[in-house]
Amino acid sequence: MKTIADYLRTQAAALTAMADADNLKGDYADELAENSRGLGRKLDLAEERYREVQGHLSSWSDELEEFQKKADKALRDAKEAQRVIDSHARDQDDKRAPDKKDRDKSFEPTEEDPVLKHAKEDLEDARKRLNAAEGDYRERASHFASRIRSSIDDDMKDSFWNEIKGWVADAEWLGKIADWASSAATIVGIVAMFFPAIGVIALALTAVVAVIHITQAATGNGSWFDVVMDLGALKMARNGIKAAKAIKALQQSSRKTAADLAKDGATARSAQANAGARKTAARKSRKRGGTSSRNRERARARRLRLEGENRAAGKKASNEIRDSEMPQITAQEKAGVLGDAQVAKQVKDIKKWRDAYPDHTGLADNARQAERHKDALQGSWIVSTGLDATDKSADYATDDAYSRVKDRMTAPVPGTSQW
């Protein structure tokens, strides 16, 4: 602390000399002088704080040494007293003899040995002196702690940002949470390669890690490299989830389009089949006198019935597509989407309706988009999990060399105050 105080005093003097220099000309000179004086005053305050605290600690050190001497003396006296007590006890045991047949029954001590009595008194006195030294030590420790707190209670205050940086530096539990969440995200990320439905869990865990690492790096307590790795993994995981959702939406769109096409086709075929029956019925009606109100009513009823049949045929065809089961997939098709059977079925279903209606551009476009999203899904989870796994493997395999390289990427934040 004395060395730091001397260094601060030297720097404050240099800043004052800079501020008082008259060989600098220009608008910058006034601002430089003002800033130098301001910083010099702050260094003066810091130097005074260090020097005062150094004085308190020096005085406390002298008193602490005296307390230690008293405690050591009490310990030596207690050991000597205990040695005498133990020696006297062994002598008494020898006189009694451990073997019953050799026991001297006539030996019975009548009064306490003066030497033993004095040793017990010395032992008790040593305990009292130790307790007294300990009590004095605690009282003086509290005294000097109060003096130190008073010395640092001055006009130099840490900014709110410095308070945050200090809090983050002391919050070791943040690092533990980040390590736990990072390991869990890696495991879940690997599982999500085969079951993307749980990818949102990996995404949430990676987000937690990223927030903690950003907080630590921004306050000078972590590495920006970790932040870059986290954001890369976070983006890749998010892309994987978006790709899986896009494939699901395309599959639902393809089914709806195919159902509408099937409905229109069935309706048209039914209408074509019923057209002949309507013409035949019309001819018969004219032969019987088609102008009568009864015949007109029959023709209208027949037309409505046929139209209903047409609509029913279209609805049936539409429902058959909407309610049809998802296609079965092969092991190769499942592996093509990293083991996610649901996504594999959705992709195959999209292609199925494209092939069923090859002339429809919308269904063909859905199939192309599904393939693109499937590739994005594969790449995103592989890259995301690969980044995380590589980072952790390097940490474990390089004997902290990799961690030291990352630490060098932690930029110190100017204005840090750790007084």
C-alpha positions as CSV (number, residue, x, y, z in Angstrom):
1,M,0.0,0.0,0.0
2,K,2.9,2.4,0.7
3,T,4.3,1.6,-2.7
4,I,1.0,2.3,-4.4
5,A,0.6,5.6,-2.4
6,D,4.1,6.7,-3.5
7,Y,3.3,5.8,-7.1
8,L,0.0,7.8,-7.0
9,R,1.8,10.7,-5.5
10,T,4.3,10.7,-8.4
11,Q,1.5,10.5,-11.0
12,A,-0.4,13.3,-9.3
13,A,2.7,15.5,-9.3
14,A,3.3,14.7,-13.0
15,L,-0.3,15.6,-13.8
16,T,-0.1,18.9,-11.9
17,A,3.1,19.8,-13.7
18,M,1.4,19.0,-17.0
19,A,-1.5,21.3,-16.1
20,D,0.8,24.1,-15.1
21,A,3.0,23.8,-18.2
22,D,3.0,27.1,-20.2
23,N,4.7,25.8,-23.3
24,L,1.5,24.2,-24.7
25,K,-0.5,26.4,-27.1
26,G,-3.9,25.9,-28.7
27,D,-7.4,25.2,-27.6
28,Y,-6.5,21.6,-26.6
29,A,-4.0,23.0,-24.0
30,D,-6.8,24.4,-21.8
31,E,-8.8,21.3,-21.8
32,L,-5.7,19.1,-21.2
33,A,-4.8,21.3,-18.3
34,E,-8.3,21.2,-16.8
35,N,-8.5,17.4,-17.2
36,S,-5.0,16.9,-15.7
37,R,-5.9,19.0,-12.7
38,G,-9.1,17.0,-12.2
39,L,-7.4,13.7,-12.4
40,G,-4.5,14.9,-10.3
41,R,-7.0,15.8,-7.5
42,K,-8.5,12.3,-7.7
43,L,-5.1,10.7,-7.4
44,D,-4.3,12.9,-4.4
45,L,-7.5,11.6,-2.7
46,A,-6.5,8.1,-3.6
47,E,-2.9,8.6,-2.4
48,E,-4.2,10.0,0.9
49,R,-6.6,7.1,1.4
50,Y,-3.8,4.5,0.7
51,R,-1.4,6.3,3.0
52,E,-3.8,6.6,5.9
53,V,-4.9,2.9,5.6
54,Q,-1.2,1.9,5.4
55,G,-0.6,3.8,8.6
56,H,-3.5,2.1,10.4
57,L,-2.4,-1.4,9.2
58,S,1.2,-0.7,10.3
59,S,0.0,0.3,13.8
60,W,-2.3,-2.7,13.9
61,S,0.6,-5.0,12.8
62,D,2.7,-3.8,15.8
63,E,-0.1,-4.4,18.3
64,L,-1.0,-7.7,16.6
65,E,2.6,-8.9,17.1
66,E,2.4,-8.1,20.8
67,F,-0.9,-10.0,21.1
68,Q,0.7,-13.0,19.4
69,K,3.7,-12.9,21.8
70,K,1.3,-12.9,24.7
71,A,-0.6,-15.9,23.2
72,D,2.6,-17.7,22.5
73,K,3.8,-17.1,26.1
74,A,0.5,-18.4,27.5
75,L,0.8,-21.5,25.3
76,R,4.3,-22.3,26.4
77,D,3.4,-21.9,30.1
78,A,0.3,-24.0,29.6
79,K,2.3,-26.8,28.0
80,E,4.8,-26.7,30.8
81,A,2.1,-26.9,33.4
82,Q,0.4,-29.7,31.6
83,R,3.7,-31.6,31.4
84,V,4.0,-31.4,35.2
85,I,0.5,-32.5,35.7
86,D,0.9,-35.5,33.3
87,S,4.2,-36.5,35.0
88,H,2.6,-36.4,38.4
89,A,-0.3,-38.6,37.2
90,R,2.2,-41.2,35.8
91,D,4.0,-41.2,39.2
92,Q,0.8,-41.9,41.0
93,D,-0.1,-44.7,38.6
94,D,3.3,-46.3,39.1
95,K,2.8,-46.3,42.8
96,R,-0.6,-47.9,42.5
97,A,0.8,-50.5,40.0
98,P,-1.4,-51.6,37.1
99,D,-1.4,-55.3,38.2
100,K,-3.8,-56.1,41.0
101,K,-1.5,-58.6,42.7
102,D,1.3,-56.0,42.9
103,R,-1.0,-53.1,44.0
104,D,0.2,-51.4,47.1
105,K,-3.0,-51.3,49.1
106,S,-1.4,-49.3,51.8
107,F,-0.7,-46.4,49.4
108,E,-3.3,-43.8,49.6
109,P,-2.4,-40.1,49.0
110,T,-3.4,-38.0,51.9
111,E,-3.1,-34.5,50.4
112,E,-2.4,-32.8,47.1
113,D,1.2,-32.5,46.1
114,P,2.3,-28.8,46.2
115,V,4.0,-29.1,42.8
116,L,0.8,-30.5,41.2
117,K,-1.2,-27.8,42.8
118,H,1.1,-25.1,41.5
119,A,1.0,-26.6,38.0
120,K,-2.8,-26.5,38.0
121,E,-2.7,-22.9,39.0
122,D,-0.2,-22.1,36.3
123,L,-2.4,-23.8,33.7
124,E,-5.5,-21.9,34.8
125,D,-3.5,-18.6,34.8
126,A,-2.3,-19.4,31.2
127,R,-5.8,-19.8,30.1
128,K,-6.9,-16.5,31.6
129,R,-4.0,-14.7,30.0
130,L,-4.9,-16.2,26.6
131,N,-8.5,-15.2,27.0
132,A,-7.5,-11.7,28.0
133,A,-5.1,-11.5,25.0
134,E,-7.9,-12.7,22.7
135,G,-10.3,-10.2,24.1
136,D,-7.8,-7.3,23.7
137,Y,-7.1,-8.5,20.2
138,R,-10.8,-8.4,19.2
139,E,-11.3,-5.0,20.7
140,R,-8.2,-3.5,18.9
141,A,-9.2,-5.2,15.7
142,S,-12.6,-3.6,15.8
143,H,-10.9,-0.2,16.6
144,F,-8.6,-0.4,13.6
145,A,-11.3,-1.6,11.3
146,S,-13.3,1.5,12.3
147,R,-10.3,3.7,11.6
148,I,-9.9,2.2,8.1
149,R,-13.6,2.6,7.3
150,S,-13.3,6.2,8.4
151,S,-10.3,6.8,6.2
152,I,-12.0,5.5,3.0
153,D,-15.1,7.4,3.7
154,D,-14.1,10.5,1.7
155,D,-15.1,12.4,-1.3
156,M,-13.8,9.8,-3.8
157,K,-16.7,7.6,-4.6
158,D,-17.0,4.7,-7.1
159,S,-19.5,5.2,-9.9
160,F,-22.6,3.2,-10.2
161,W,-21.0,1.2,-13.0
162,N,-18.0,0.5,-10.8
163,E,-20.3,-0.8,-8.1
164,I,-21.8,-3.1,-10.7
165,K,-18.4,-4.3,-11.8
166,G,-17.4,-5.0,-8.2
167,W,-20.7,-6.9,-7.6
168,V,-20.1,-9.1,-10.7
169,A,-16.5,-9.7,-9.7
170,D,-17.7,-11.0,-6.3
171,A,-20.6,-13.0,-7.6
172,E,-18.9,-16.3,-8.1
173,W,-22.2,-18.0,-8.3
174,L,-22.8,-16.3,-11.7
175,G,-19.9,-18.3,-13.2
176,K,-21.2,-21.5,-11.6
177,I,-24.6,-21.0,-13.1
178,A,-23.0,-20.2,-16.5
179,D,-20.9,-23.4,-16.4
180,W,-23.9,-25.5,-15.4
181,A,-26.2,-24.0,-18.0
182,S,-23.5,-24.3,-20.7
183,S,-22.9,-28.0,-20.0
184,A,-26.7,-28.6,-19.9
185,A,-27.1,-26.7,-23.2
186,T,-24.4,-28.9,-24.8
187,I,-26.2,-32.1,-23.8
188,V,-29.6,-30.9,-24.8
189,G,-28.2,-29.5,-28.0
190,I,-26.9,-33.0,-28.9
191,V,-30.2,-34.6,-28.1
192,A,-32.0,-31.9,-30.1
193,M,-30.1,-32.9,-33.2
194,F,-32.3,-36.0,-33.1
195,F,-35.4,-34.5,-31.5
196,P,-35.5,-30.8,-32.5
197,A,-38.7,-30.4,-30.5
198,I,-36.6,-29.9,-27.4
199,G,-34.3,-27.5,-29.2
200,V,-36.1,-24.6,-27.4
201,I,-34.6,-25.8,-24.1
202,A,-31.1,-25.7,-25.6
203,L,-31.9,-22.2,-26.9
204,A,-33.1,-21.0,-23.5
205,L,-30.0,-22.4,-21.7
206,T,-27.7,-20.9,-24.3
207,A,-29.4,-17.5,-23.9
208,V,-28.9,-17.7,-20.1
209,V,-25.2,-18.4,-20.6
210,A,-24.9,-15.6,-23.2
211,V,-26.4,-13.1,-20.8
212,I,-24.1,-14.0,-18.0
213,H,-21.0,-14.0,-20.3
214,I,-22.0,-10.6,-21.7
215,T,-22.4,-9.3,-18.2
216,Q,-19.0,-10.6,-17.1
217,A,-17.2,-9.4,-20.3
218,A,-18.7,-6.0,-20.1
219,T,-17.5,-5.5,-16.5
220,G,-14.0,-6.8,-17.2
221,N,-14.7,-10.1,-15.4
222,G,-15.0,-12.4,-18.5
223,S,-13.9,-13.0,-22.0
224,W,-15.5,-11.5,-25.1
225,F,-14.5,-14.6,-26.9
226,D,-17.0,-16.6,-24.8
227,V,-19.7,-14.0,-25.8
228,V,-18.9,-14.5,-29.5
229,M,-19.1,-18.3,-29.1
230,D,-22.4,-18.0,-27.2
231,L,-24.0,-15.7,-29.8
232,G,-22.9,-17.9,-32.6
233,A,-24.3,-21.0,-30.9
234,L,-27.5,-19.0,-30.0
235,K,-28.0,-17.9,-33.6
236,M,-27.5,-21.4,-34.9
237,A,-29.8,-23.0,-32.4
238,R,-32.5,-20.3,-33.2
239,N,-32.1,-21.0,-36.9
240,G,-32.6,-24.7,-36.3
241,I,-35.9,-24.1,-34.4
242,K,-37.1,-21.7,-37.1
243,A,-36.3,-24.2,-39.8
244,A,-38.3,-26.9,-38.0
245,K,-41.3,-24.6,-37.6
246,A,-41.1,-23.6,-41.3
247,I,-41.2,-27.2,-42.4
248,K,-44.2,-27.8,-40.3
249,A,-46.0,-24.8,-41.7
250,L,-45.1,-25.9,-45.3
251,Q,-46.5,-29.3,-44.7
252,Q,-49.8,-27.9,-43.4
253,S,-49.9,-25.6,-46.4
254,S,-49.3,-28.4,-48.8
255,R,-52.0,-30.5,-47.3
256,K,-54.5,-27.7,-47.5
257,T,-53.6,-27.0,-51.1
258,A,-53.8,-30.7,-52.0
259,A,-57.2,-31.0,-50.2
260,D,-58.6,-28.0,-52.1
261,L,-57.4,-29.4,-55.4
262,A,-58.9,-32.8,-54.6
263,K,-62.2,-31.1,-53.7
264,D,-62.3,-29.2,-56.9
265,G,-61.4,-32.3,-58.9
266,A,-64.0,-34.5,-57.3
267,T,-66.7,-31.9,-57.6
268,A,-65.9,-31.4,-61.3
269,R,-66.0,-35.2,-61.9
270,S,-69.2,-35.6,-60.1
271,A,-70.8,-32.7,-61.9
272,Q,-69.7,-34.2,-65.2
273,A,-71.1,-37.6,-64.4
274,N,-74.4,-36.0,-63.3
275,A,-74.7,-33.8,-66.3
276,G,-75.9,-36.7,-68.5
277,A,-78.5,-37.7,-66.0
278,R,-79.8,-34.1,-65.9
279,K,-80.1,-33.9,-69.7
280,T,-82.0,-37.2,-69.8
281,A,-84.4,-36.1,-67.1
282,A,-85.0,-32.9,-68.9
283,R,-85.9,-34.6,-72.1
284,K,-88.3,-36.9,-70.3
285,S,-89.9,-33.9,-68.6
286,R,-90.5,-32.1,-71.9
287,K,-92.2,-35.2,-73.3
288,R,-94.5,-35.4,-70.4
289,G,-95.2,-31.7,-70.6
290,G,-92.3,-29.9,-69.0
291,T,-94.1,-26.6,-68.7
292,S,-96.3,-27.7,-65.8
293,S,-95.5,-26.4,-62.4
294,R,-95.2,-30.0,-61.1
295,N,-92.6,-30.9,-63.7
296,R,-90.7,-27.7,-63.0
297,E,-90.6,-28.5,-59.3
298,R,-89.3,-32.0,-60.0
299,A,-86.6,-30.7,-62.2
300,R,-85.5,-28.2,-59.5
301,A,-85.4,-30.8,-56.8
302,R,-83.4,-33.1,-59.1
303,R,-80.9,-30.2,-59.8
304,L,-80.5,-29.5,-56.1
305,R,-79.9,-33.2,-55.3
306,L,-77.3,-33.5,-57.9
307,E,-75.6,-30.3,-56.8
308,G,-75.6,-31.7,-53.2
309,E,-74.0,-34.9,-54.5
310,N,-71.3,-32.9,-56.2
311,R,-70.5,-30.9,-53.1
312,A,-70.5,-34.1,-51.0
313,A,-68.0,-35.8,-53.4
314,G,-65.7,-32.8,-53.2
315,K,-65.9,-32.6,-49.4
316,K,-65.2,-36.3,-49.1
317,A,-62.1,-36.1,-51.3
318,S,-60.9,-33.1,-49.3
319,N,-61.4,-34.8,-46.0
320,E,-59.6,-37.9,-47.1
321,I,-56.5,-35.8,-47.7
322,R,-56.7,-33.7,-44.6
323,D,-57.3,-36.8,-42.4
324,S,-54.9,-39.1,-44.1
325,E,-52.0,-40.5,-42.0
326,M,-48.5,-39.2,-42.3
327,P,-46.3,-41.3,-44.6
328,Q,-44.0,-43.9,-43.3
329,I,-40.3,-43.1,-43.5
330,T,-37.2,-45.2,-43.9
331,A,-34.1,-45.2,-41.7
332,Q,-32.2,-43.2,-44.3
333,E,-34.9,-40.6,-44.5
334,K,-34.9,-40.3,-40.7
335,A,-31.1,-39.9,-40.6
336,G,-31.4,-37.2,-43.2
337,V,-33.0,-34.9,-40.6
338,L,-30.7,-36.0,-37.7
339,G,-33.1,-38.5,-36.4
340,D,-36.3,-36.4,-36.0
341,A,-39.0,-38.7,-37.3
342,Q,-41.7,-36.0,-37.2
343,V,-39.7,-33.6,-39.5
344,A,-38.8,-36.5,-41.8
345,K,-42.5,-37.4,-42.2
346,Q,-43.5,-33.8,-42.8
347,V,-40.8,-33.4,-45.6
348,K,-42.0,-36.7,-47.2
349,D,-45.6,-35.6,-46.9
350,I,-44.8,-32.3,-48.7
351,K,-43.1,-34.2,-51.6
352,K,-46.0,-36.7,-51.7
353,W,-48.5,-34.0,-52.6
354,R,-46.1,-32.3,-55.0
355,D,-45.9,-35.6,-56.9
356,A,-49.6,-36.1,-56.7
357,Y,-50.2,-32.7,-58.4
358,P,-47.0,-32.2,-60.5
359,D,-48.5,-29.3,-62.5
360,H,-49.2,-27.1,-59.4
361,T,-46.4,-24.6,-58.9
362,G,-47.3,-23.9,-55.3
363,L,-46.8,-27.5,-54.2
364,A,-43.5,-27.7,-56.1
365,D,-42.3,-24.5,-54.4
366,N,-43.2,-25.8,-51.0
367,A,-41.1,-28.9,-51.7
368,R,-38.1,-26.8,-52.7
369,Q,-38.4,-24.7,-49.5
370,A,-38.8,-27.8,-47.3
371,E,-35.5,-29.1,-48.7
372,R,-33.8,-25.8,-48.0
373,H,-35.1,-25.7,-44.5
374,K,-34.1,-29.3,-43.9
375,D,-30.5,-28.5,-44.9
376,A,-30.6,-25.4,-42.6
377,L,-31.9,-27.5,-39.7
378,Q,-29.1,-30.0,-40.1
379,G,-26.4,-27.3,-40.4
380,S,-27.7,-25.2,-37.6
381,W,-27.7,-27.9,-34.9
382,I,-24.4,-29.4,-36.1
383,V,-22.6,-26.0,-36.0
384,S,-24.3,-24.9,-32.8
385,T,-23.4,-28.1,-30.9
386,G,-20.0,-28.3,-32.6
387,L,-19.1,-24.8,-31.4
388,D,-20.1,-25.5,-27.9
389,A,-18.5,-28.9,-27.8
390,T,-15.2,-27.7,-29.3
391,D,-15.0,-24.8,-26.8
392,K,-15.5,-27.2,-23.9
393,S,-13.1,-29.8,-25.3
394,A,-10.4,-27.2,-25.7
395,D,-10.9,-26.0,-22.1
396,Y,-10.4,-29.5,-20.8
397,A,-7.6,-30.7,-23.2
398,T,-5.2,-27.8,-23.2
399,D,-4.4,-27.5,-19.4
400,D,-5.8,-23.9,-19.2
401,A,-3.8,-22.7,-22.2
402,Y,-7.0,-22.2,-24.1
403,S,-8.6,-20.4,-21.2
404,R,-5.6,-18.0,-20.9
405,V,-5.9,-17.1,-24.6
406,K,-9.6,-16.3,-24.1
407,D,-8.8,-14.2,-21.0
408,R,-6.5,-12.0,-23.1
409,M,-9.5,-11.0,-25.1
410,T,-11.1,-9.5,-22.0
411,A,-10.6,-5.8,-22.5
412,P,-10.1,-3.8,-19.3
413,V,-12.8,-1.1,-18.9
414,P,-11.3,2.4,-18.4
415,G,-12.2,4.1,-15.1
416,T,-12.2,1.0,-13.0
417,S,-11.8,1.9,-9.3
418,Q,-10.9,-0.8,-6.8
419,W,-9.9,1.3,-3.8
